[in-house]
C-alpha cells in the first residue's frame, strides 16, 4: 500500500468544543481546549514536515477539523481553508491563521536547560461553549469521508481522530460512528480513533482489546465506536515502548496530557515516509509507504 500525490490519504479531526473543555487539564497548566489545540497545531506542523521535499510540500495528506459545541458542527479552519473540510496539506501549510513566537525549553548541551524562541503556526483556535452534539459531528464526518472515499478509490482509507471529554447531548452516537468505520476505499476501511480527556486525575485506560474491564457504560460505548488498530500502528507502538495486545482498539479513556500527545502521534502514524527513490523491498514490514518517483 502506497501513499503518494496521486493517491493521498486523509486525516479528519473531530474535536469536542463544549463548555466542559474550558476546564483545566490536570498537570498541563492549560485548559483541556487549549492543550488539545496546541497538540493539534503541532500535529499539523509535523504532517507538513513529513510532506516537505526539495520541490515543496507534497500533498500526501488531506486534513481537516470539525469542531462541535454550541454552534453545532462546523469547519473550524478559516480563510482559504473554510470552503472545504478536507484540504491538501500544501494548502494548509500556506494558510495558518497566524504565526506565534513561543519559547521552548531545550538542553544546553552541558546538563542545563535553556529557553529558545520558536515559530509556532496556529490553524486551530481553542474554544469551548455549549452542549456536545456528538451525533451530528459523526454524521457530518460520514458525509465528508463518503465523498472523499468516492473521489479517491485507490487511496489508503482516511483516519478519524475524535477528542471528547463528555457524553453526547444529541443522542447515541454508537451506530453512526460504527457506520463511519465501514466507509471504505479499495484499500481498506476508515479508521475511527476515540480519545476521552479526563475530568480529574485518573488512571488512563490505553488501547484496550475488550470492554469487560471498562468502568462504565460511556467508556464501553466509546470502545465499541473505535476501530481495531492496524498492524503498522501496533508495530510503531512497540518502538515507543508500548506493547499492545492483539485486537487493541484505537481508544484511550481518562487521558492525561501525556496521553493526548501520544494518541495524536499514534493516530497519524498510519503512514511512514520512506526517502525516495526506493524499492518496494526497502519499506518497513507492516508499515504503509509514502513513496514518490523522482520525477
C-alpha positions, 0 to 999 in steps of 0.5 A: 500500500502506497501513499503518494500525490496521486493517491493521498490519504486523509486525516479528519479531526473531530474535536469536542468544543463544549463548555466542559473543555474550558476546564483545566487539564490536570498537570498541563497548566492549560485548559483541556481546549487549549492543550488539545489545540496546541497538540493539534497545531503541532500535529499539523506542523509535523504532517507538513514536515513529513510532506516537505521535499526539495520541490515543496510540500507534497500533498500526501495528506488531506486534513481537516477539523470539525469542531462541535459545541454550541454552534453545532458542527462546523469547519473550524479552519478559516480563510482559504481553508473554510470552503472545504473540510478536507484540504491538501496539506500544501494548502494548509501549510500556506494558510495558518491563521497566524504565526506565534513566537513561543519559547521552548525549553531545550538542553544546553548541551552541558546538563542545563536547560535553556529557553529558545524562541520558536515559530509556532503556526496556529490553524486551530483556535481553542474554544469551548461553549455549549452542549456536545452534539456528538451525533451530528459531528459523526454524521457530518464526518460520514458525509465528508469521508463518503465523498472523499472515499468516492473521489479517491478509490485507490487511496489508503482509507482516511483516519478519524481522530475524535477528542471528547471529554463528555457524553453526547447531548444529541443522542447515541452516537454508537451506530453512526460512528460504527457506520463511519468505520465501514466507509471504505476505499479499495484499500481498506476501511476508515479508521475511527480513533476515540480519545476521552480527556479526563475530568480529574486525575485518573488512571488512563485506560490505553488501547484496550482489546475488550470492554469487560474491564471498562468502568462504565457504560460511556467508556464501553460505548466509546470502545465499541465506536473505535476501530481495531488498530492496524498492524503498522500502528501496533508495530510503531507502538512497540518502538515507543515502548508500548506493547499492545495486545492483539485486537487493541482498539484505537481508544484511550479513556481518562487521558492525561496530557501525556496521553493526548500527545501520544494518541495524536502521534499514534493516530497519524502514524498510519503512514511512514515516509520512506526517502525516495527513490526506493524499492518496494523491498526497502519499506518497513514490514507492516508499515504503509509507504509514502513513496514518490518517483523522482520525477 
